[in-house]
């Protein structure tokens, strides 16, 4: 256990991943729970496991795997809470009341606090992120909200994280700029550090067709640069590497990548009847090469199709 006393406020004002130190994340949590643990997750809602002791222990074991890995390789770790689906519309599909959802979000952060208390050391700092996902599909933005609608929708979850011991909030699989702006504005209003992670397609653009550069510029302009940084998720490095390998200043806003194991498009993945695990060693090398080429890129992890093997391969590549 890391013995230095610290408070949530201190972490929020001095987040260790804003340094040059390397950090990893977990892999694709739903991939592991569904395909490797054989669990049924309605609507991919891993937060539902927190409703009983059996599910809590499954998630505790899952996050321990990555905490031990960060210790072994002396890299920092960002733990994303299992709350990607723990917002109003998805919770209602599973018969969660507003109060029950808030309690689940708090419980998810408490679980990660226990992990951090046990596994953090001076050489593997652990950051707790309150994870929130899109109101709609993480691949296909078929129903778009205005900025105000997005802010209203995500406010409850963000405020719950703000009142907890989460160090920041991270909006993962954002598919269009307006929803990201709404998230960022709410977080900014309650002084909660926030990160935006965009889903991109095989051409490196958002599912709406907007370029990553344009989306980041739009969010920054509308929020006065509220996001601490940006990330890319749900795509293979070959889908977006060419977009990032430029000297243009906007790329410096990207600090993180959560890569897919598969080179397939989202449409192909939706139609696939089996898991495409890709090549963990190759993925680790590709992410490591991007990290070496981009000075601000210091957070690397997995998304769809990845598990602990991919993150271990990534840690080995970074160490090499």
ABEGO torsion letter per residue (X at the ends): XBABBBBAAAAAABBAAABABBBBBBBBAAAAAAAAAGBBBBGGBAAAAAABAAAAAAAAAAAAAAAAAAAAAGBBBBBBBAAAABBAAAAAAAGBBAAAAAAAAAAAAAAAAAAAAAABBAABBBBBBBBBBBABBAABBABBBBAAAAAAAAAAAAAAAAABABABBBBBGBABAAAAAAAAAAAAAAGBBBBBBBBBBAAGBBAAGBBAAAAAAAAAAAAGGABABBBBBGBBAAAAAAAABBABAAAAABABBBBBABABBAAAAAABABBBAEBAAAAAAAAAAAAAABAABABBBBBBGBBAAAAAAAAAAAAX
